[in-house]
């Protein structure tokens, strides 16, 4: 497995890394076999979390004899010093280790939460104390809003950042990835195989999330079978300024499929460069425009519009829009959404255009 430097940590991490969420759904013996197979294939970065079922126990058991050859990252979703300290103590016990390589603040998705977590009584203080006491080597942050994560890494407090990135979830490319490169913050890209739709999440690789997509248009874009689709998506992520792409797996076959990409990756082909050369959508999916007084899901509608116009996923976009309970025709034109957009987009016009395009 090829490796890349994880920013200023100087850790060398495998191009494909192991996400532990889904092994909580399989038996302990199967989970150990999956984790060990990943290690045997050269995956050395294992990411888990305090609340991922029994993922920590299974990873800890599987890796205890090769602990010094692995990078183990876990997370605390607590926001205060005491609660996050309790999380860390529990995680270390479950992982059967005296330290983790990276302790991450988990799910920092708005500025209010970020402010609380990095305050004098926040979870960041636990991370710093843990670092001094050699209970963790580095401090990371995770979340789904690149604009919030950008503010976080600009504080200088974080060594790594874990952020969603895939072909159609690309907001991190605009500001976060360039800033992380400048600041030498290591980037791990998560959710390479899944994209938000409306109230569901459509994914291209079972079991990353719950609903497997079999859309013909996606197959034309990514490949005609799961292996080809997974390869396309992981290769796209690895073409960006990231150290590794994190994949959730729960079977030997899935590990082998993902690991093959990291073993053979030599950059995008000329054909892939052309096929994946999409402009960034106007809407960055930050959701600052919400809530809508009429409960219109503004980010979802604009997301579907980008599927249609940017990626050419026309039938899929129309189908997704038709599944919304409340569409743009319920808009009362109150104008409250427009001033909240940090990118000064003409939201109502974009929604109107989307409604006309997608209502077929």
TIKOL-189255 format. One line per field, with one value per residue (C-alpha): x, y, z. Coordinates in Angstrom, 3 decimals, always signed. Layout:
<atoms>
X <- c(X; ...)
Y <- c(Y; ...)
Z <- c(Z; ...)
</atoms>
This chain:
<atoms>
X <- c(+0.000; +1.323; +1.620; +1.503; +2.658; -0.176; +0.696; +2.766; +2.233; +4.807; +2.945; +3.023; -0.538; -1.844; -3.663; -6.761; -7.661; -10.070; -13.304; -14.551; -18.244; -19.620; -17.702; -19.984; -22.635; -20.718; -19.569; -16.372; -14.575; -15.585; -14.585; -11.141; -10.661; -11.674; -9.377; -6.453; -6.987; -6.841; -3.559; -2.119; -2.952; -1.010; -3.739; -2.176; -4.636; -7.646; -10.340; -13.043; -15.130; -16.408; -19.993; -19.388; -20.942; -18.206; -15.882; -13.149; -13.104; -12.908; -10.149; -8.223; -8.428; -7.460; -4.462; -3.077; -0.145; +0.779; -0.140; +3.186; +2.782; -0.603; -2.022; -5.145; -7.483; -10.564; -12.965; -14.838; -18.228; -18.393; -17.853; -16.648; -13.356; -14.701; -17.003; -14.337; -11.798; -14.209; -14.562; -10.812; -10.337; -13.051; -11.595; -8.112; -9.490; -11.578; -8.730; -6.353; -3.674; -1.980; -2.381; -4.037; -2.131; -4.858; -7.646; -10.299; -13.084; -16.052; -18.841; -18.000; -20.637; -21.390; -19.490; -21.320; -20.226; -16.678; -16.535; -17.725; -15.342; -12.244; -13.197; -11.355; -13.802; -14.079; -13.023; -9.942; -8.426; -8.738; -6.951; -4.125; -3.831; -3.857; -1.098; +1.070; +0.484; +1.276; -2.231; -2.436; +0.238; -1.832; -5.118; -7.638; -11.081; -13.936; -17.128; -19.303; -19.109; -15.837; -16.434; -16.550; -13.543; -11.633; -12.159; -11.050; -7.731; -7.004; -6.777; -3.590; -4.884; -5.335; -2.908; -5.456; -8.916; -11.434; -13.936; -16.392; -15.142; -16.279; -17.102; -20.361; -19.586; -16.744; -17.141; -13.883; -11.948; -12.711; -11.144; -10.434; -7.987; -5.839; -5.769; -4.875; -2.018; -0.722; -0.985; +0.426; -2.679; -3.119; -6.371; -8.257; -11.188; -14.232; -17.441; -15.806; -18.676; -21.762; -23.679; -26.529; -29.810; -32.874; -33.674; -31.894; -28.305; -27.610; -24.382; -22.535; -20.912; -22.742; -22.428; -21.092; -24.644; -28.083; -29.384; -27.463; -27.757; -28.243; -28.894; -27.974; -26.598; -24.226; -23.011; -22.270; -20.225; -18.452; -18.533; -20.860; -20.273; -19.480; -15.757; -15.456; -17.588; -15.556; -12.315; -13.488; -14.594; -11.467; -9.214; -11.001; -10.357; -6.728; -6.193; -6.780; -4.541; -5.411; -3.229; -5.769; -9.360; -11.329; -13.608; -16.168; -16.057; -17.418; -16.240; -13.039; -14.240; -14.827; -11.384; -9.760; -11.663; -10.669; -7.090; -6.465; -6.942; -4.352; -1.886; -2.149; -2.844; -0.673; -2.791; -5.830; -5.719; -6.246; -9.751; -10.532; -9.209; -11.638; -14.522; -14.131; -13.383; -16.556; -16.874; -17.849; -21.581; -22.811; -24.333; -21.753; -24.388; -23.489; -27.182; -26.785; -29.950; -31.972; -34.414; -37.057; -40.356; -42.201; -39.908; -38.497; -35.237; -33.246; -29.828; -31.360; -33.083; -29.926; -27.948; -30.321; -30.009; -26.236; -26.657; -28.693; -26.663; -23.097; -22.898; -25.474; -27.390; -30.661; -33.085; -31.739; -31.964; -35.586; -36.468; -34.889; -36.744; -40.058; -39.562; -39.515; -42.703; -42.332; -41.124; -40.302; -43.900; -44.714; -42.313; -43.962; -41.103; -40.362; -36.723; -35.302; -32.951; -31.052; -29.240; -28.053; -26.061; -22.336; -21.709; -24.354; -26.147; -29.534; -31.192; -34.798; -33.864; -31.756; -34.661; -37.072; -34.755; -34.253; -38.012; -38.545; -35.695; -36.509; -40.308; -40.494)
Y <- c(+0.000; +3.410; +6.024; +9.797; +12.209; +13.343; +17.012; +18.259; +15.019; +13.511; +10.224; +8.113; +6.949; +4.463; +6.000; +4.051; +4.031; +1.959; +3.436; +1.436; +2.336; -0.691; -3.470; -2.864; -4.660; -7.923; -10.612; -10.163; -12.935; -11.581; -8.075; -9.211; -10.969; -7.847; -5.562; -7.972; -8.353; -4.591; -4.516; -7.367; -5.443; -2.426; -0.265; +1.300; +4.101; +2.979; +5.487; +4.812; +6.679; +6.384; +5.955; +3.581; +0.629; -1.830; -0.721; +0.359; -3.013; -4.909; -2.737; -2.837; -6.619; -7.099; -4.772; -5.281; -7.381; -4.884; -1.679; +0.051; -0.440; +1.321; +4.808; +4.723; +7.702; +7.972; +10.775; +12.451; +13.928; +15.568; +19.312; +19.808; +18.924; +16.374; +14.551; +14.313; +13.069; +10.291; +9.480; +9.220; +6.945; +4.644; +4.658; +3.748; +0.848; -0.418; -0.042; -1.899; +0.765; +3.346; +6.089; +6.981; +8.573; +11.142; +12.292; +14.152; +16.551; +14.877; +16.433; +20.140; +21.380; +24.960; +27.903; +27.832; +24.240; +25.070; +28.014; +25.821; +22.980; +25.220; +27.330; +27.210; +24.535; +22.794; +19.394; +20.852; +21.361; +17.616; +16.954; +19.285; +17.696; +14.253; +15.315; +16.532; +13.261; +11.239; +9.799; +11.138; +12.245; +14.657; +16.545; +16.455; +17.749; +16.267; +17.685; +18.006; +21.761; +22.797; +26.465; +25.679; +23.369; +26.122; +28.419; +25.595; +24.891; +28.605; +28.673; +26.633; +24.154; +21.143; +18.785; +16.938; +17.423; +14.775; +16.070; +14.631; +14.614; +12.862; +13.635; +15.395; +16.541; +18.888; +21.966; +21.168; +21.730; +25.442; +26.817; +24.067; +21.929; +24.887; +26.282; +22.902; +22.607; +26.061; +25.327; +21.799; +20.296; +16.656; +15.908; +12.619; +12.529; +10.680; +9.523; +8.985; +6.743; +8.614; +11.759; +13.455; +13.532; +14.838; +13.106; +9.998; +9.292; +7.516; +5.583; +3.654; +1.019; -1.081; -0.765; +2.808; +3.899; +2.392; +2.890; +1.437; +3.387; +1.585; +4.639; +4.086; +7.630; +7.042; +3.860; +5.789; +8.245; +5.835; +2.300; -0.600; -2.573; -1.914; -2.519; -0.021; +2.569; +2.252; +2.529; +5.684; +7.353; +6.528; +7.538; +10.880; +11.557; +10.521; +13.008; +15.825; +17.255; +14.618; +12.132; +9.321; +8.492; +6.786; +3.896; +2.162; -1.604; -4.740; -7.621; -9.084; -8.413; -4.732; -4.397; -6.038; -3.820; -0.628; -1.651; -2.493; +1.171; +2.311; -0.326; +0.462; +4.212; +6.173; +9.283; +9.844; +8.772; +11.366; +9.995; +10.268; +13.818; +14.788; +12.788; +14.234; +17.824; +19.371; +23.001; +23.646; +24.183; +27.677; +26.449; +25.159; +23.313; +25.264; +25.507; +29.002; +29.886; +27.591; +27.261; +28.224; +29.496; +27.182; +24.224; +24.171; +22.229; +24.882; +23.125; +19.877; +21.571; +23.407; +20.193; +18.385; +21.259; +20.815; +17.070; +17.997; +20.880; +20.220; +16.426; +15.580; +13.299; +14.602; +11.730; +11.062; +14.756; +14.963; +11.807; +13.154; +16.454; +14.702; +12.900; +16.106; +16.739; +20.522; +22.089; +25.635; +26.339; +26.697; +29.665; +32.836; +35.042; +36.356; +36.971; +35.807; +33.259; +35.625; +37.809; +34.710; +33.316; +33.940; +33.674; +36.267; +33.882; +34.858; +32.029; +32.612; +32.832; +29.678; +27.870; +29.058; +27.906; +24.570; +24.062; +24.698; +22.396; +19.544; +19.521; +17.260)
Z <- c(+0.000; -0.947; +1.798; +2.126; +4.794; +7.097; +7.320; +10.232; +12.157; +9.764; +10.083; +6.930; +6.298; +3.769; +0.800; +1.782; +5.463; +7.533; +8.884; +11.833; +11.945; +10.137; +11.883; +14.856; +12.790; +12.344; +14.750; +16.766; +14.895; +11.486; +12.534; +13.630; +10.301; +8.373; +10.375; +10.123; +6.389; +6.028; +7.944; +5.862; +2.675; +3.922; +5.473; +8.551; +9.462; +11.504; +12.439; +15.007; +17.576; +21.108; +19.832; +16.915; +18.724; +19.701; +16.907; +19.327; +21.086; +17.810; +16.368; +19.637; +19.829; +16.185; +16.305; +19.793; +18.563; +15.824; +17.644; +17.005; +13.257; +13.106; +13.306; +15.464; +15.555; +17.721; +18.608; +21.415; +20.675; +24.090; +24.292; +27.872; +29.538; +31.990; +29.593; +26.906; +29.450; +30.389; +26.690; +26.239; +29.250; +27.945; +24.427; +25.616; +27.626; +24.732; +22.227; +24.573; +24.206; +26.405; +23.788; +20.508; +17.687; +17.003; +19.312; +17.345; +18.278; +16.617; +14.558; +14.798; +12.352; +13.382; +14.796; +18.124; +18.707; +17.634; +20.055; +22.925; +22.105; +22.002; +25.039; +28.362; +29.570; +26.215; +24.939; +23.257; +26.733; +27.337; +24.048; +25.051; +28.486; +26.889; +24.535; +27.408; +29.250; +26.095; +25.911; +22.370; +19.960; +17.884; +17.924; +15.097; +14.257; +12.236; +10.767; +7.694; +7.082; +5.403; +6.198; +9.943; +9.730; +7.942; +10.933; +13.208; +11.524; +11.245; +15.065; +14.806; +17.385; +15.108; +13.406; +11.260; +9.786; +8.691; +6.119; +3.558; -0.012; -3.152; -6.762; -5.911; -2.360; -3.162; -0.962; +0.844; -2.377; -2.520; +0.676; +3.214; +1.245; +0.089; +3.630; +5.115; +2.632; +3.532; +7.266; +6.856; +8.458; +7.471; +5.631; +5.736; +3.290; +4.570; +2.862; -0.536; -1.558; -0.382; -1.241; +0.578; -1.282; +0.548; +3.813; +2.639; +1.868; -1.381; -1.497; -4.108; -1.971; +0.560; +3.547; +3.682; +4.321; +4.164; +0.653; -2.298; -5.509; -8.780; -10.928; -14.619; -14.907; -12.001; -13.645; -16.816; -14.770; -12.438; -13.803; -14.442; -11.235; -7.587; -7.995; -10.863; -9.048; -5.855; -7.784; -9.591; -6.379; -4.398; -7.277; -7.480; -3.791; -4.036; -6.861; -4.351; -1.628; +0.962; +2.800; +2.712; +1.915; +4.673; +3.698; +5.899; +5.334; +6.934; +4.742; +3.328; -0.222; +0.533; +2.108; -0.898; -3.349; -1.532; -0.817; -4.470; -5.331; -2.786; -3.914; -7.632; -7.618; -10.058; -10.528; -12.723; -16.320; -19.057; -19.576; -15.846; -15.736; -18.486; -17.037; -13.535; -14.542; -13.148; -12.057; -8.442; -7.975; -7.057; -3.783; -1.297; +0.768; +3.931; +4.949; +6.424; +4.481; +6.717; +8.337; +5.808; +7.204; +4.792; +5.571; +2.045; +2.007; +0.162; +0.179; -1.074; -4.013; -5.026; -4.609; -6.974; -9.434; -9.441; -10.024; -13.104; -14.540; -13.365; -13.416; -16.068; -13.694; -15.079; -14.476; -11.007; -10.069; -11.233; -9.338; -6.158; -6.487; -7.098; -3.789; -1.753; +0.223; -0.055; -3.272; -4.341; -5.403; -1.679; -1.380; -0.040; -1.311; +2.176; +1.221; +4.554; +3.010; +0.749; +3.338; +5.208; +2.264; +2.904; -0.829; -1.779; -4.111; -5.610; -3.735; -4.772; -8.453; -8.186; -6.520; -9.188; -11.958; -10.212; -9.863; -13.569; -14.540; -12.189; -12.464; -15.495)
</atoms>
